[in-house]
Amino acid sequence: MTQARETVSFKPGEVILYPGVPGPRDRAFRVLEGLVRLEAVDEEGNALTLRLVRPGGYFGEEALFGHERGYFAEAVTGVLLEALPKEPTPEEVEALAQHLSQALSESYRRIERLATQRLKNRMAAALLELSETPLAKEEEGAIVLHATHDELAAAVGSVRETVTKVIGELSREGYIRSGYGKILLKDVRGLKELAQSRGDGR
């Protein structure tokens, strides 16, 4: 008989894991419901999204190996998590390894965008990435993201004031329609073309 696993839930905005050496009670988690953001925060309080963990994904693997954690894990939406045992089964280790391999590939692409693309291009890529998360809903026959400018700034490695200007530019050019706390994607094909094009760095 399969043993029931421990599950924990967090409300939007709650911190799940903090930076530092994992303590004896720290666990690795698999996301069952919701969206988790892994982000680094500098001394001035500026945040950079390192990875978004969707349902089926894992995070907190440092607890299994005793490695120091360099990020915060925060619940973006309400989340339900399954805690992995201290000694996972071979099947769980394989699933974790596959997920981390995919996450590493995504991180390489994110680093490449930060180094080679203009902010406008990075914003288009971030909007498309967020459209595949629980932050996105279908409204008015289109995809609508419920995200703040602060969240978008963290996603592209910028600050809110600059992101607000870029959002305004994308709105004027017809790619999106921006409202309070939400963004409607009007031209998904155009956003994809923009996200794939190169720029002159920052």
ChimeraX commands (.cxc) that place a marker at each C-alpha (Angstrom):
marker #1 position 0.00,0.00,0.00 radius 0.5
marker #1 position 1.32,3.44,-0.98 radius 0.5
marker #1 position 2.00,5.64,2.01 radius 0.5
marker #1 position 0.27,9.02,2.02 radius 0.5
marker #1 position 2.69,11.90,1.58 radius 0.5
marker #1 position 2.80,15.05,3.66 radius 0.5
marker #1 position 1.29,18.08,1.92 radius 0.5
marker #1 position 1.52,21.74,2.89 radius 0.5
marker #1 position -0.22,24.83,1.54 radius 0.5
marker #1 position 0.78,28.48,1.29 radius 0.5
marker #1 position -1.13,31.66,0.51 radius 0.5
marker #1 position -0.09,34.10,-2.25 radius 0.5
marker #1 position 2.95,36.09,-1.19 radius 0.5
marker #1 position 4.06,33.70,1.55 radius 0.5
marker #1 position 7.74,32.73,1.64 radius 0.5
marker #1 position 8.22,28.97,1.54 radius 0.5
marker #1 position 12.02,28.75,1.70 radius 0.5
marker #1 position 14.72,31.25,2.65 radius 0.5
marker #1 position 18.36,31.52,1.53 radius 0.5
marker #1 position 20.99,29.76,3.59 radius 0.5
marker #1 position 22.10,26.30,4.60 radius 0.5
marker #1 position 19.09,23.97,4.80 radius 0.5
marker #1 position 18.10,23.08,8.36 radius 0.5
marker #1 position 17.12,19.61,9.58 radius 0.5
marker #1 position 13.43,20.35,8.97 radius 0.5
marker #1 position 13.89,21.67,5.43 radius 0.5
marker #1 position 12.43,19.58,2.63 radius 0.5
marker #1 position 12.39,19.39,-1.12 radius 0.5
marker #1 position 8.93,19.90,-2.62 radius 0.5
marker #1 position 6.86,18.99,-5.64 radius 0.5
marker #1 position 4.20,21.49,-6.69 radius 0.5
marker #1 position 0.74,19.95,-6.82 radius 0.5
marker #1 position -1.25,23.15,-7.39 radius 0.5
marker #1 position -0.39,26.78,-8.02 radius 0.5
marker #1 position 2.79,28.61,-8.95 radius 0.5
marker #1 position 6.05,29.10,-7.01 radius 0.5
marker #1 position 8.64,31.73,-7.83 radius 0.5
marker #1 position 12.34,31.29,-7.01 radius 0.5
marker #1 position 14.03,34.67,-6.80 radius 0.5
marker #1 position 17.27,36.30,-5.72 radius 0.5
marker #1 position 17.13,39.64,-3.89 radius 0.5
marker #1 position 20.09,42.02,-3.68 radius 0.5
marker #1 position 21.01,44.31,-0.78 radius 0.5
marker #1 position 18.91,47.13,-2.25 radius 0.5
marker #1 position 15.83,44.93,-2.40 radius 0.5
marker #1 position 15.81,44.44,-6.16 radius 0.5
marker #1 position 14.46,41.00,-7.10 radius 0.5
marker #1 position 15.33,38.75,-10.03 radius 0.5
marker #1 position 13.17,35.78,-10.89 radius 0.5
marker #1 position 15.39,32.73,-11.32 radius 0.5
marker #1 position 12.71,30.19,-12.11 radius 0.5
marker #1 position 8.96,29.65,-12.03 radius 0.5
marker #1 position 7.87,26.25,-10.74 radius 0.5
marker #1 position 4.56,25.01,-12.12 radius 0.5
marker #1 position 2.47,22.01,-11.06 radius 0.5
marker #1 position 4.54,18.84,-11.39 radius 0.5
marker #1 position 7.81,20.72,-10.86 radius 0.5
marker #1 position 10.27,20.45,-7.98 radius 0.5
marker #1 position 12.27,22.91,-5.90 radius 0.5
marker #1 position 14.23,22.97,-2.66 radius 0.5
marker #1 position 16.49,20.12,-3.74 radius 0.5
marker #1 position 19.31,21.61,-1.63 radius 0.5
marker #1 position 17.67,19.97,1.40 radius 0.5
marker #1 position 18.47,16.54,-0.06 radius 0.5
marker #1 position 22.15,17.26,-0.51 radius 0.5
marker #1 position 22.96,19.80,2.19 radius 0.5
marker #1 position 23.87,22.55,-0.30 radius 0.5
marker #1 position 23.44,26.21,0.57 radius 0.5
marker #1 position 20.36,27.83,-0.92 radius 0.5
marker #1 position 20.83,31.17,-2.66 radius 0.5
marker #1 position 17.22,32.13,-3.30 radius 0.5
marker #1 position 13.81,32.73,-1.80 radius 0.5
marker #1 position 10.92,30.45,-2.77 radius 0.5
marker #1 position 7.64,32.38,-2.71 radius 0.5
marker #1 position 4.06,31.37,-3.42 radius 0.5
marker #1 position 2.82,33.47,-6.35 radius 0.5
marker #1 position -0.67,32.02,-6.13 radius 0.5
marker #1 position -2.16,29.79,-3.49 radius 0.5
marker #1 position -0.08,26.62,-3.67 radius 0.5
marker #1 position -0.32,23.02,-2.52 radius 0.5
marker #1 position 3.00,21.20,-2.14 radius 0.5
marker #1 position 4.03,17.62,-1.58 radius 0.5
marker #1 position 7.06,17.25,0.69 radius 0.5
marker #1 position 9.61,14.71,-0.52 radius 0.5
marker #1 position 11.05,12.29,2.04 radius 0.5
marker #1 position 14.65,12.73,3.15 radius 0.5
marker #1 position 15.47,9.56,1.21 radius 0.5
marker #1 position 13.42,9.64,-2.01 radius 0.5
marker #1 position 12.67,6.51,-4.00 radius 0.5
marker #1 position 14.71,5.83,-7.17 radius 0.5
marker #1 position 11.66,6.85,-9.22 radius 0.5
marker #1 position 11.45,10.17,-7.38 radius 0.5
marker #1 position 15.16,10.80,-7.84 radius 0.5
marker #1 position 14.81,10.16,-11.57 radius 0.5
marker #1 position 11.81,12.51,-11.83 radius 0.5
marker #1 position 13.69,15.17,-9.87 radius 0.5
marker #1 position 16.76,14.81,-12.12 radius 0.5
marker #1 position 14.65,15.14,-15.27 radius 0.5
marker #1 position 12.95,18.25,-13.93 radius 0.5
marker #1 position 16.24,19.87,-12.87 radius 0.5
marker #1 position 17.74,19.14,-16.29 radius 0.5
marker #1 position 14.85,20.93,-17.95 radius 0.5
marker #1 position 15.06,23.78,-15.43 radius 0.5
marker #1 position 18.77,24.17,-16.17 radius 0.5
marker #1 position 18.07,24.46,-19.88 radius 0.5
marker #1 position 15.48,27.15,-19.18 radius 0.5
marker #1 position 17.99,28.97,-16.99 radius 0.5
marker #1 position 20.53,28.96,-19.83 radius 0.5
marker #1 position 17.93,30.56,-22.12 radius 0.5
marker #1 position 17.06,33.15,-19.46 radius 0.5
marker #1 position 20.74,34.08,-19.03 radius 0.5
marker #1 position 21.15,34.35,-22.79 radius 0.5
marker #1 position 18.15,36.71,-23.00 radius 0.5
marker #1 position 19.53,38.89,-20.20 radius 0.5
marker #1 position 22.88,39.17,-21.98 radius 0.5
marker #1 position 21.78,39.62,-25.59 radius 0.5
marker #1 position 18.30,41.12,-25.77 radius 0.5
marker #1 position 16.85,44.55,-25.25 radius 0.5
marker #1 position 14.40,44.90,-22.39 radius 0.5
marker #1 position 11.46,45.06,-24.79 radius 0.5
marker #1 position 12.36,41.66,-26.24 radius 0.5
marker #1 position 12.87,40.16,-22.78 radius 0.5
marker #1 position 9.49,41.50,-21.70 radius 0.5
marker #1 position 7.80,39.80,-24.64 radius 0.5
marker #1 position 9.45,36.50,-23.66 radius 0.5
marker #1 position 8.44,36.96,-20.02 radius 0.5
marker #1 position 4.81,37.66,-20.93 radius 0.5
marker #1 position 4.68,34.50,-23.02 radius 0.5
marker #1 position 6.26,32.45,-20.24 radius 0.5
marker #1 position 3.76,33.78,-17.70 radius 0.5
marker #1 position 0.90,33.03,-20.09 radius 0.5
marker #1 position 1.58,29.32,-19.47 radius 0.5
marker #1 position 1.24,29.59,-15.70 radius 0.5
marker #1 position -1.70,29.79,-13.28 radius 0.5
marker #1 position -1.40,33.60,-13.45 radius 0.5
marker #1 position -3.04,33.46,-16.88 radius 0.5
marker #1 position -6.78,33.26,-17.53 radius 0.5
marker #1 position -8.81,33.34,-20.72 radius 0.5
marker #1 position -10.96,36.44,-20.79 radius 0.5
marker #1 position -12.59,38.34,-23.64 radius 0.5
marker #1 position -11.43,35.58,-25.99 radius 0.5
marker #1 position -7.79,36.30,-25.19 radius 0.5
marker #1 position -5.14,35.43,-22.61 radius 0.5
marker #1 position -5.06,37.77,-19.63 radius 0.5
marker #1 position -2.16,37.82,-17.16 radius 0.5
marker #1 position -2.77,38.89,-13.58 radius 0.5
marker #1 position 0.66,40.25,-12.70 radius 0.5
marker #1 position 2.01,43.49,-11.24 radius 0.5
marker #1 position 4.75,45.62,-12.74 radius 0.5
marker #1 position 6.96,44.65,-9.81 radius 0.5
marker #1 position 6.53,40.96,-10.70 radius 0.5
marker #1 position 7.32,41.72,-14.34 radius 0.5
marker #1 position 10.40,43.70,-13.34 radius 0.5
marker #1 position 11.69,40.72,-11.38 radius 0.5
marker #1 position 11.01,38.47,-14.37 radius 0.5
marker #1 position 13.17,40.53,-16.74 radius 0.5
marker #1 position 15.87,41.80,-14.37 radius 0.5
marker #1 position 14.83,45.45,-14.37 radius 0.5
marker #1 position 13.03,47.97,-12.13 radius 0.5
marker #1 position 9.34,48.80,-12.00 radius 0.5
marker #1 position 9.67,52.32,-13.43 radius 0.5
marker #1 position 11.47,51.11,-16.54 radius 0.5
marker #1 position 9.12,48.17,-16.98 radius 0.5
marker #1 position 6.13,50.53,-16.83 radius 0.5
marker #1 position 7.57,52.45,-19.80 radius 0.5
marker #1 position 8.13,49.24,-21.79 radius 0.5
marker #1 position 4.60,48.04,-21.02 radius 0.5
marker #1 position 3.32,51.36,-22.30 radius 0.5
marker #1 position 5.35,50.95,-25.49 radius 0.5
marker #1 position 4.03,47.43,-26.09 radius 0.5
marker #1 position 0.50,48.72,-25.54 radius 0.5
marker #1 position 0.90,51.57,-28.03 radius 0.5
marker #1 position 2.23,49.13,-30.62 radius 0.5
marker #1 position -0.78,46.85,-30.21 radius 0.5
marker #1 position 0.90,43.81,-28.68 radius 0.5
marker #1 position -0.97,44.03,-25.37 radius 0.5
marker #1 position -3.60,45.99,-23.48 radius 0.5
marker #1 position -2.58,46.95,-19.98 radius 0.5
marker #1 position -4.94,47.52,-17.06 radius 0.5
marker #1 position -4.61,47.66,-13.30 radius 0.5
marker #1 position -2.88,44.45,-12.25 radius 0.5
marker #1 position -3.58,42.66,-15.52 radius 0.5
marker #1 position -2.33,42.52,-19.10 radius 0.5
marker #1 position -4.30,41.23,-22.07 radius 0.5
marker #1 position -2.17,39.65,-24.81 radius 0.5
marker #1 position -3.65,41.02,-28.04 radius 0.5
marker #1 position -0.98,39.85,-30.50 radius 0.5
marker #1 position 0.56,36.56,-29.33 radius 0.5
marker #1 position 2.20,35.90,-32.70 radius 0.5
marker #1 position 3.82,39.32,-32.64 radius 0.5
marker #1 position 5.04,38.77,-29.10 radius 0.5
marker #1 position 6.63,35.47,-30.15 radius 0.5
marker #1 position 8.45,37.18,-33.02 radius 0.5
marker #1 position 9.61,39.92,-30.68 radius 0.5
marker #1 position 10.76,37.41,-28.05 radius 0.5
marker #1 position 12.83,35.50,-30.62 radius 0.5
marker #1 position 14.56,38.55,-32.07 radius 0.5
marker #1 position 17.94,39.78,-30.82 radius 0.5
marker #1 position 18.75,43.18,-29.42 radius 0.5
marker #1 position 21.76,45.18,-28.36 radius 0.5
marker #1 position 21.94,43.95,-24.74 radius 0.5
marker #1 position 20.37,46.20,-22.13 radius 0.5
marker link #1:1,2 radius 0.2
marker link #1:2,3 radius 0.2
marker link #1:3,4 radius 0.2
marker link #1:4,5 radius 0.2
marker link #1:5,6 radius 0.2
marker link #1:6,7 radius 0.2
marker link #1:7,8 radius 0.2
marker link #1:8,9 radius 0.2
marker link #1:9,10 radius 0.2
marker link #1:10,11 radius 0.2
marker link #1:11,12 radius 0.2
marker link #1:12,13 radius 0.2
marker link #1:13,14 radius 0.2
marker link #1:14,15 radius 0.2
marker link #1:15,16 radius 0.2
marker link #1:16,17 radius 0.2
marker link #1:17,18 radius 0.2
marker link #1:18,19 radius 0.2
marker link #1:19,20 radius 0.2
marker link #1:20,21 radius 0.2
marker link #1:21,22 radius 0.2
marker link #1:22,23 radius 0.2
marker link #1:23,24 radius 0.2
marker link #1:24,25 radius 0.2
marker link #1:25,26 radius 0.2
marker link #1:26,27 radius 0.2
marker link #1:27,28 radius 0.2
marker link #1:28,29 radius 0.2
marker link #1:29,30 radius 0.2
marker link #1:30,31 radius 0.2
marker link #1:31,32 radius 0.2
marker link #1:32,33 radius 0.2
marker link #1:33,34 radius 0.2
marker link #1:34,35 radius 0.2
marker link #1:35,36 radius 0.2
marker link #1:36,37 radius 0.2
marker link #1:37,38 radius 0.2
marker link #1:38,39 radius 0.2
marker link #1:39,40 radius 0.2
marker link #1:40,41 radius 0.2
marker link #1:41,42 radius 0.2
marker link #1:42,43 radius 0.2
marker link #1:43,44 radius 0.2
marker link #1:44,45 radius 0.2
marker link #1:45,46 radius 0.2
marker link #1:46,47 radius 0.2
marker link #1:47,48 radius 0.2
marker link #1:48,49 radius 0.2
marker link #1:49,50 radius 0.2
marker link #1:50,51 radius 0.2
marker link #1:51,52 radius 0.2
marker link #1:52,53 radius 0.2
marker link #1:53,54 radius 0.2
marker link #1:54,55 radius 0.2
marker link #1:55,56 radius 0.2
marker link #1:56,57 radius 0.2
marker link #1:57,58 radius 0.2
marker link #1:58,59 radius 0.2
marker link #1:59,60 radius 0.2
marker link #1:60,61 radius 0.2
marker link #1:61,62 radius 0.2
marker link #1:62,63 radius 0.2
marker link #1:63,64 radius 0.2
marker link #1:64,65 radius 0.2
marker link #1:65,66 radius 0.2
marker link #1:66,67 radius 0.2
marker link #1:67,68 radius 0.2
marker link #1:68,69 radius 0.2
marker link #1:69,70 radius 0.2
marker link #1:70,71 radius 0.2
marker link #1:71,72 radius 0.2
marker link #1:72,73 radius 0.2
marker link #1:73,74 radius 0.2
marker link #1:74,75 radius 0.2
marker link #1:75,76 radius 0.2
marker link #1:76,77 radius 0.2
marker link #1:77,78 radius 0.2
marker link #1:78,79 radius 0.2
marker link #1:79,80 radius 0.2
marker link #1:80,81 radius 0.2
marker link #1:81,82 radius 0.2
marker link #1:82,83 radius 0.2
marker link #1:83,84 radius 0.2
marker link #1:84,85 radius 0.2
marker link #1:85,86 radius 0.2
marker link #1:86,87 radius 0.2
marker link #1:87,88 radius 0.2
marker link #1:88,89 radius 0.2
marker link #1:89,90 radius 0.2
marker link #1:90,91 radius 0.2
marker link #1:91,92 radius 0.2
marker link #1:92,93 radius 0.2
marker link #1:93,94 radius 0.2
marker link #1:94,95 radius 0.2
marker link #1:95,96 radius 0.2
marker link #1:96,97 radius 0.2
marker link #1:97,98 radius 0.2
marker link #1:98,99 radius 0.2
marker link #1:99,100 radius 0.2
marker link #1:100,101 radius 0.2
marker link #1:101,102 radius 0.2
marker link #1:102,103 radius 0.2
marker link #1:103,104 radius 0.2
marker link #1:104,105 radius 0.2
marker link #1:105,106 radius 0.2
marker link #1:106,107 radius 0.2
marker link #1:107,108 radius 0.2
marker link #1:108,109 radius 0.2
marker link #1:109,110 radius 0.2
marker link #1:110,111 radius 0.2
marker link #1:111,112 radius 0.2
marker link #1:112,113 radius 0.2
marker link #1:113,114 radius 0.2
marker link #1:114,115 radius 0.2
marker link #1:115,116 radius 0.2
marker link #1:116,117 radius 0.2
marker link #1:117,118 radius 0.2
marker link #1:118,119 radius 0.2
marker link #1:119,120 radius 0.2
marker link #1:120,121 radius 0.2
marker link #1:121,122 radius 0.2
marker link #1:122,123 radius 0.2
marker link #1:123,124 radius 0.2
marker link #1:124,125 radius 0.2
marker link #1:125,126 radius 0.2
marker link #1:126,127 radius 0.2
marker link #1:127,128 radius 0.2
marker link #1:128,129 radius 0.2
marker link #1:129,130 radius 0.2
marker link #1:130,131 radius 0.2
marker link #1:131,132 radius 0.2
marker link #1:132,133 radius 0.2
marker link #1:133,134 radius 0.2
marker link #1:134,135 radius 0.2
marker link #1:135,136 radius 0.2
marker link #1:136,137 radius 0.2
marker link #1:137,138 radius 0.2
marker link #1:138,139 radius 0.2
marker link #1:139,140 radius 0.2
marker link #1:140,141 radius 0.2
marker link #1:141,142 radius 0.2
marker link #1:142,143 radius 0.2
marker link #1:143,144 radius 0.2
marker link #1:144,145 radius 0.2
marker link #1:145,146 radius 0.2
marker link #1:146,147 radius 0.2
marker link #1:147,148 radius 0.2
marker link #1:148,149 radius 0.2
marker link #1:149,150 radius 0.2
marker link #1:150,151 radius 0.2
marker link #1:151,152 radius 0.2
marker link #1:152,153 radius 0.2
marker link #1:153,154 radius 0.2
marker link #1:154,155 radius 0.2
marker link #1:155,156 radius 0.2
marker link #1:156,157 radius 0.2
marker link #1:157,158 radius 0.2
marker link #1:158,159 radius 0.2
marker link #1:159,160 radius 0.2
marker link #1:160,161 radius 0.2
marker link #1:161,162 radius 0.2
marker link #1:162,163 radius 0.2
marker link #1:163,164 radius 0.2
marker link #1:164,165 radius 0.2
marker link #1:165,166 radius 0.2
marker link #1:166,167 radius 0.2
marker link #1:167,168 radius 0.2
marker link #1:168,169 radius 0.2
marker link #1:169,170 radius 0.2
marker link #1:170,171 radius 0.2
marker link #1:171,172 radius 0.2
marker link #1:172,173 radius 0.2
marker link #1:173,174 radius 0.2
marker link #1:174,175 radius 0.2
marker link #1:175,176 radius 0.2
marker link #1:176,177 radius 0.2
marker link #1:177,178 radius 0.2
marker link #1:178,179 radius 0.2
marker link #1:179,180 radius 0.2
marker link #1:180,181 radius 0.2
marker link #1:181,182 radius 0.2
marker link #1:182,183 radius 0.2
marker link #1:183,184 radius 0.2
marker link #1:184,185 radius 0.2
marker link #1:185,186 radius 0.2
marker link #1:186,187 radius 0.2
marker link #1:187,188 radius 0.2
marker link #1:188,189 radius 0.2
marker link #1:189,190 radius 0.2
marker link #1:190,191 radius 0.2
marker link #1:191,192 radius 0.2
marker link #1:192,193 radius 0.2
marker link #1:193,194 radius 0.2
marker link #1:194,195 radius 0.2
marker link #1:195,196 radius 0.2
marker link #1:196,197 radius 0.2
marker link #1:197,198 radius 0.2
marker link #1:198,199 radius 0.2
marker link #1:199,200 radius 0.2
marker link #1:200,201 radius 0.2
marker link #1:201,202 radius 0.2
view
